[in-house]
């Protein structure tokens, strides 16, 4: 498998991560308002919270995202220094998730989004597996 293809795969995984975190919050809020039971799934909610908290932690402590680093290193190794040498879909995905803003904008955004995810635990609490009634 060539390095460019692996870099494209990493960008796709990164995009999926972003979609899960952002889309997950929208699903939780809409599902909570509509009283849909599936949004209270404990494991879905724990994974969702952990994913955004990882992003917040990395940002607050100045840790670079490993997916971003791996993709960048693979692009350099593949000789791809500009977007013109990439395939259309990976380039589109990359443009959707990476913006050229000051770091503080991302730090504040991630922290606000993380707070919103935490608030969703209070507004629409997950069902705790150890507190659910056993059906006989």
N, C-alpha and C positions, 0 to 999 in steps of 0.2 A: 504494500500500500504506500503510495507516495505521500510526501510530507504535506503537500498542498491539499490533498484529499482529507488527510487527518485534521488539518487546520480547519477545513470547511465543516467537518464533523463536529469539532469542538465548538465552532461558532453556532452550529445548530443546537447543540446541547445547551449552550449558554442561553440561547434564545428561548428554548423550552423552559429553562429555569426561571427566566424573567416572566414568561407567560404564566407559569404555574403560580408564582408569587403574586403578581399583579392580578391576574384573572381569578386566582383563588379568593382574594379579598372581595372582589365584586360578587363572586358566587356566594360567599358566606353572607354578605350583607343582603343581597337580593333574596337568597334562600331563607335568611332569618326573617326578613319582612314578610315573605310568603309562608312562613312557618313550615318549611320543608325540612323533614327530619334528617336527611342525609348530610346536611351541612354541620350537624352536631356530632359527626363521627370523630371520636377522640383521636385516632391515629392520623387521619387526614389533617386535623387541626394542629397536632403536635408537629408533624412534618412541615406544615406550612409556616408555623411560628418559628421553628428551628431554622428554616431556610432564610427568612428575612432577618432573623437575629444574627445569623452568620454574616450577612451582608453589612448590617449595622456595626457589628464587632470589627470586621475588616476595615471598614471606613474610619471608625473612631480611633483605631490603633495604627492607621496608615499601612495596613497590609494590602498588598496588591492581590487581586483575584487570581487564583491559580489558573483558571480557564483562560483569562486574558493573557497571562504570561505564556502559557503553553502555546496558545494560538500564535502569538507574536513571534516566539522563538521558531516555531515551525514555518511560519511565513518567511522569516529571514533565511532559514536553512533551505527553503525551497526557491529562494531567489525572488520572492514576491515582495517588493518594497512598496508597491502602490496598488490601489484598488483596481486599476485598469487591467491588471494581470489576473484578477480573480474571476471566478464564475459569477453569473448574475445573482443567483439566489443567496449565496453566502455574503456577497457584497451588500445586497439589500438588507439582509438580516443584521449585518454589522452596522449599517447606517441607522437602522431602527433602534439599536440598543446602545450605541456609543455616540455621545455628543461632545462637542468641544466647549464645555462650560468650565468655570473655575471649580476646583475640588470642593470648596465650601458649599456650592450649590448642591452637589451630590450628597455630601455629608448631611446637610439639613434635610434634603428630600428623603434619604433613606431612614433617617431618624423619625421623621414625621410619619412615614409609611409604616415603620416598625411600631410606632405608638398606635397607629390606626389598627394594626393587626392585634395588638394587645387589647385595645378597646373592644374589638370584636369578640374577644373571649368573655368580656364582661357583659356586653349587649346580647350576644347569642352564645351562651356557654356550651361547650361540648358536653356530651353525655359521657360521664366517667364509667369505664367498663366495670370497675369494681363496685359501683353503686347501683348498677342496673339490676332489676329483679330478674331472677332466673325463671324461665318458663318451664313448667313441668308437664 
